[in-house]
Amino acid sequence: MTRRPALRLSTLRSDFAASLVVFLVALPLCVGVAVASGVPAELGLVTGIVGGLVTGLMPGSSLQVSGPAAGLTVLVFAAVQEHGLATLGVITAVAGLLQLAMGAARLGRLFRAISVSVVQGMLAGIGLVLIAGQLYALADAKGPSGGPAKLAGLPGLVADVAGSPRGLAAAAVGAGTVAILLLWPRLPARVRVVPAPLVAVAAATAVTALFDLPVARIEVAGLGGVIDLPGVSDLAALGSLGVLGTAFTFALIASAESLFSAAAVDRLHDGPRTDYDRELLAQGVGNTLCGVLGALPMTAVIVRSAANVQAGARTKASRVLHGFWLLLFAALIPAALSAIPLAALAGVLVHAGAKLVPVRSLRPLWRADRGEAVILAVTAVAIVVTNLLEGVLLGLLLAVLKSAWDTSHLQVTVADLSDGEEIQVVLHGNATFLRLPRLVETLERLPADRPVRLDLSGVRHLDHACRSALELWQERHNRSGSAELVGLPASA
C-alpha cells in the first residue's frame, strides 16, 4: 500500500523532467523547420503543441514525440511554393484523413514491409536536399529552387559569401552553431544534461546580440496572427490532382517516418510496444487538426523521441507536458524568438540533415549486400535530382525487382553422358522471366542433332514466359533432333 504512491510520484518526477528536456530540444527544431519550409515560425510551434497536447494523449506509441519534422521540410516548401500557404492547411488535413482511413483499415503494420534501404535512401535524399538548401540560409542568401540547382550553385555561394561582410557574419554564426552541435556529445555527461540544440541556438543568439551582427533574424507575429482556418474557397483546391497528389505524398511519407520512428523508439526502452494501427490513427488525428489550424504537417520525430526516452520518460505524460510548455512559451514570450538569427536555425537543420545521411552504415551495407546499398544510393540521388515522390517510387521499384531476382534462383545442370547419346538437362528452383536469358542461352548451345531430356521435376515455379520459351525451344530442336520435357507442370 505504501509503495504505489511512491512509485507514482517517482514516475511523475521522471516524466516532468523528461518533458522539459524534450521541450528544449523541440523549441529550436519547431521554429527551424517552419522557417526552412517557407512558412511563419509560429506555425511550427502550433504543430508541436498539437503533437504534444492532442497526439500525445492518444494510444499507439507511449514514448515517441510528434511535431514538425525535418524530413518533410523539402516537400512542404515545394507545396507552399506551388499551391500557396492557404492551401497547405487543406493538404495537411486531407493527409490526416488519409492516415485515419489507413489506420481504420489496419494498414499500419504494412509500412513495416517497406524495404529498409528505401527508407534510408529516402531519408538520405531528404538530408542532402535539406543540407543544400540550408547552406544558403546559413549565409543569409536566397537559394535556387530544385536540388540540382542548389548543389550547382554552392561554388557561387562560397564566392558571394567571401565578398560580403553580412554573408561572412551569418556564415560564422551558422558554422559556430554546427560546431557546438558536433562537439557537445564529446563533453562530460553532467554538461550534456542541457540539450545541444538549445545551447547552440542560445549561444548564437547571445553572440549576435553582443556584437550586434548584421544578420537576419526570425520575424514573429504571435499565434493569433498566423492561425488561418481553411475557408470554402480553399477547399476548391481539392479539385486539383496536384493538390490531391501532394496530400497523398504527405500521408505516405509522414506515416512511414512515424512508424519507422516508432520501431526505432521501441528498441530504446522496455515499456509497452507500439500498436502501429493506433499510432497511425493518432497521427491522422493530429494532422487533421494541424490542417484545420493551417499549420505544418506532423510526424513522430526520432530526435525528440530519443531525447524523451534518454531523459527517463516512463509514460505519455512527458510528451503531453512538452506540448504544454510549448504553448506556454508561445503565449507568454513569443517575442524572444525575434532575437534568434536565421543562420543559427539553418545550422541546426544542416546538422539534422547530415544525421539523416547514413554515411557510417553505407560501407558495411555494401559489404553485406551490394544490391541494398545500390537501392539506398539510387533512391537518395533520385530524390535530389527529381523530387521526393518520384525518388521513393523508383526506390520501391528497385526493391521489388531485387526481391524478385533474389527469390528467382534457378540451377541449370547439363550432363552429356557420352558422344551420340542423350543429353540430360536438369532444372531446379524457380524458373521466371528474370532467369530466362541464361536458360535459353544454355539450351541453344546444345548440339542440334542430339537428343535432349529436359527434367523439370525440381522446378517449384514456372511462369508463362519460361513455359512458352521452353515449348518453342522444344519445337525448334525437334526439327533436327529430339527433345523431351519431363515433369512439365500442366498449364493453368
Protein Blocks (a to p, Z undefined) as FASTA:
>chain_A
ZZmmmmmmmmmmmmmmmmmmmmmmmmmmmmmmmmmnopafklmmmmmmmmmmmmmmpgci
fkbccdddfklmmmmmmmmmmnojklmmmmmmmmmmmmmmmmmnopmmmmmmpcfklmmm
mmmmmmmmmmmmmmmmmnopacdehjklmmmmmmmmmmmmmmpmklmmmmmmmmmmmmmm
mmmmmpcfklmmpcfklmmmmmmmmmmmmnopabdddddebjklmmccddfklmmmmmpm
klmmmmmmmmmmmmmmmmmmmmmmmmmpcbdcddfklmmmmmmmmmmmmmmnopacdddd
fklmmmmmmnopabfklmmmmmmmmmmmmmmmmmlmmmpcfklmmmmmmmmmmmmpcfkl
mmmmmmmommlmmmmmmmmmmmmmmmmklmmmmmmmmmmmmmmmmmmcccdddddfbghi
acddddedjddfklmmmmmmmmmmpcfkbccdddfklpmbdcfklmmmmmmmmmmmmmmm
ccddehiacdZZ
